[in-house]
Amino acid sequence: MADRRLQVFHTVARLMSFTKAAEALHMTQPAVTFQVRQLEEQFNTRLFDRGRNRISLTDAGSRVFEYADRIFTLYAEMEQGVRELTGDISGSLTIGASTTIAEYMLPTLLGDFKKRYPEIAIHLKVSNSEGIVSLVERNAIDLGVVESAVANRNLVVEPCKQDELVAIVPPGHDLALLGPVACRRVLDYPFICREEGSGTREVINDYLDGLPGWAGALKVAMELGSPEAVKGAVEAGMGVSIVSKATVQKELKLGTLVALRLEPPLFRPFSFVHQKHKFRLRVMEELLEFARAYCKDRTLR
């Protein structure tokens, strides 16, 4: 039985999608379907029930998936064991990060990590915090870095850095000359916010829920899908927003935006997220140790 067929099956079963498996494996969807059918012929039974819009594992498919999981874990342990004997640190990792972290914090960290370990290949997937947690849950990535709370207790969540959120307004705005500003003053103006599922939006909602009489007070005038779009809308005078202070360093230097500290202040942790029981490769251990030291020693920008 070819390892490739088992790997393709395992990826489809893990992602519950032939299309997503094809993307993850850099194959065409017909090629993925062919490999799975060959494995089904090997066992002389169906491994998936195929509906109109979804697939599910048959009893046989669930059994094969359990064994495949154990097989690939043993492969990883074997690979790591040999590399520990030879002192070689190489391999690949797939990291997922929420938009804010991927755009403003990870480039410098990963660049310095790559200089130390040039043989390690790193693949980065970008989504909002909700999407990254889902990828970790489905085992589609090795490590996630998110900006909001994680409810799944089966995942390891390790805070790595505190991030401050600030209100932003264009120069000349009524609030621009104030010092720390109460959130109620900010919400008097049209509010520009990230989309549902964004860690930033979730943190803002939680912050308001913790203020007496402000639960559910967020009235969104415009909803946008990236920090850059939010900043551009505020610069254009379309409203105000609350964003990570790390995302507006360039605009503050250029004078195109004014940042106001909130009263009470609003902080959130950036956190590493990974599977609790998954076997960890040496390369992931090295990355985690490097990132922990990096977060402790300097400000991520």
HELIX and SHEET records of a PDB file:
HELIX    1   1 ASP A    3  LEU A   15  1                                  13    
HELIX    2   2 PHE A   18  LEU A   25  1                                   8    
HELIX    3   3 GLN A   29  PHE A   43  1                                  15    
HELIX    4   4 ASP A   59  THR A   86  1                                  28    
HELIX    5   5 THR A   99  TYR A  104  1                                   6    
HELIX    6   6 LEU A  106  ARG A  116  1                                  11    
HELIX    7   7 SER A  129  GLU A  137  1                                   9    
HELIX    8   8 CYS A  183  VAL A  186  1                                   4    
HELIX    9   9 GLY A  199  ASP A  209  1                                  11    
HELIX   10  10 PRO A  227  GLU A  235  1                                   9    
HELIX   11  11 LYS A  245  VAL A  248  5                                   4    
HELIX   12  12 GLN A  249  LEU A  254  1                                   6    
HELIX   13  13 ARG A  282  ASP A  297  1                                  16    
SHEET    1   A 2 PHE A  48  ARG A  50  0                                        
SHEET    2   A 2 ILE A  55  LEU A  57 -1                                        
SHEET    1   B 6 ILE A 120  SER A 127  0                                        
SHEET    2   B 6 GLY A  91  SER A  98  1                                        
SHEET    3   B 6 LEU A 143  VAL A 146  1                                        
SHEET    4   B 6 VAL A 258  GLN A 275 -1                                        
SHEET    5   B 6 LEU A 155  VAL A 169 -1                                        
SHEET    6   B 6 SER A 241  SER A 244 -1                                        
SHEET    1   C 5 ILE A 120  SER A 127  0                                        
SHEET    2   C 5 GLY A  91  SER A  98  1                                        
SHEET    3   C 5 LEU A 143  VAL A 146  1                                        
SHEET    4   C 5 VAL A 258  GLN A 275 -1                                        
SHEET    5   C 5 VAL A 181  ALA A 182  1                                        
SHEET    1   D 2 PHE A 191  ARG A 194  0                                        
SHEET    2   D 2 VAL A 220  LEU A 224  1                                        
END                                                                             
